[in-house]
Structure formats: C-alpha cells, structure tokens
Amino acid sequence: MTRELQGNWRLRRLRRTAGLRRLVREHELDAGDFVYPLFVQAGSGINAPIDAMPGQFRYSVDRLPEEIAEIAGLGIPAVLLFGLPESKDETGSGALDDGGVVQDAIRSIRSAAPDLVVITDVCLCEYTSHGHCGIIRGGDVDNDSTLPLLADMAVSHARAGADIVAPSAMMDGQVHAIRCGLDAAGFAQTPIMAYSAKFASAFYGPFREAADSAPQFGNRRGYQMDSPNVREALREIAADVAQGADLVMVKPGLPYLDVVRAAREATDLPLAVYNVSGEYSMVKAAAERGWVDERALTLELLTAFKRAGADIVITYHAKEAARWLTGS
Ligand code: PBG
C-alpha cells in the first residue's frame, strides 16, 4: 500500500489551476514590504535621469512632492533617502547640516505625505571630497573619529523628522554610537536599520554614478565585507543587534541570498534586503534589448528575497512592481 502510494506522488495536482496555485503559495509579494530609494539633489527645478539606472532620477526638493504622491499612491510604505549636497569637503560636513539637502527633503516629504515612512542613509561618502565613508587619517578611513560624525548626522536627520535612520558606513560601533547620540538628543523612539552585512560589491557601480559617491582613491574593501564570508556576516549582525539595531539588512541581495537565509535563521529582528543598483540595471539593460520579460523576471527575483527570508525589500523596482502586483 505504502509503496504504491509513493509511486503515485502527484505533485502536479496542486498546480493545475491559478486558484490552486494561489491557495498553496508559500510566499507572497506585497507592495507593503517595499522601500523605494530616492536621490535628492541640492538646487531647484532638478528632475535629472540617471544614465546608469534607467527610470531613476535625481530630484531637487521642490520636485519631490509629485514623486512622493505617486509613491504613496501606489501603497509603498517607505522611502530611503540619499543626498547629493551642494558641495563636498574632507570631513563631509554637509551631512550634518540641519539645512542640508536630505534634512530639507525629510521636511518636505513629512508635509507632502505624513504617513510615508522616511528612512535616511547615514554615511559620509556622498559628502566627502574623497568619496570614502569616513574620515581619512594617515591614508586610511579612521573608524573611531568617524563615529561621532555618523551619530550627529543621524541626530540631524531625526530632528528633521526621519522615521528610521540607516547607517551604511560599515564603521565598527556605528550602531552603538548612533543609538547613544539619538537617545541623548531625545530621539529614543527613532529606530535604527543597520546595514549590517554590507559587502564590498561591484553591484554598487550604477549607484556611485547616481550619488556621485565613488571613492577617489583606493576602494572600500578595508571596511565593507569580503564577499566570500557568510559566518562573518552573522557576526556583523550579532554585533549590530547587541548595539541596539532595530532592523538589520543584507546588501546586495541577489548574489547574497544565502546570507539572507542565514540571517533569517540567526535573528528574530525584521530583516531587510537591498536589491542594489547593479541588480536593477542588469534587469533594465536585458529588458531594453528584449532579452527578458522584465515584469515576470522582476517579480520572480523580488519573490526570491521573500523566499530567502527577507521581510523588507529595498528596490528601485518598487513603483513598477507595485503597479504590476495590483494590475494598475
Ligand atoms: C553608501 C551606500 C552605497 C549604497 C547604499 N549606500 C554605496 C557604497 O557603499 O558604495 C549602494 C546602493 C546601490 O548600489 O543601490 N555607502
């Protein structure tokens, strides 16, 4: 009897109709899980397409409300802000300016869409003349002298109204420094989304054009993670959790789905994955050539993040995917 049943496995029974497939589906994409990254640039009247990221733009603050209305209208709950300041210097001082481009953008979004969750990237690379994520001392990125700047930057964002701050500089102790800074400034309620397992990756190429943040000498391999390491990623996550992170992240996404899975099993915190610029632009490039079905391919890869264990997906495809999911 048993043997007979084993021979009769019919896994196709539950694939027969769309209704059956839907009923037994293990993971479902939802626009409510998306975070849409936005580049805001100092100046006015700017709505500049980013060459290396078709469909993405840099906006000046005055041009944001329209974009924000569209994002909120699509049911996307959150944006992640990156700033392109007026000018850069050795210490990235523009990042700490209460009247800086990201701070202005936060206030503008707050009034345009009060319910939209505003997350800010906390890192100096867009603000330093050398393009590194921290202060340079003796030819190297100095960890400990960078920490107070990151803390002040996070406080400045919180003061402008940011809902979540997201440190991405990969300095040791940055979550602790930011937590202490926020608490001391009266922002004990501001959560930290830690870019915990952030790998040194060639997939950031298009972003560095978008954010004008490429290092002017050397590279980021001395602070971002080495791509072969998964156990080390779990140590990064453990360190951030111990320092008070409220959410953790794995970045990039697609080439690191194994890390997403390992992270899922290692922590009960909300887990975000960043579907980075290079992943997005590869899809766009192939789609432009007619080599892939962009819609099907994108929904498939975004679903892979959920299957791997992510709760939150940060993606430049958020607006299109939200439309595809609702059929609008
Ligand atoms: C800032 C930062 C980077 C990205 C997010 N935050 C670039 C980098 O570390 O070089 C990359 C995002 C993307 O590629 O979409 N440190």
Residues whose N, C-alpha, C, O or C-beta is under 5 A from the ligand:
A	BS01	PBG	C123 C125 S168 F203 Y204 F207 V276 S277 G278
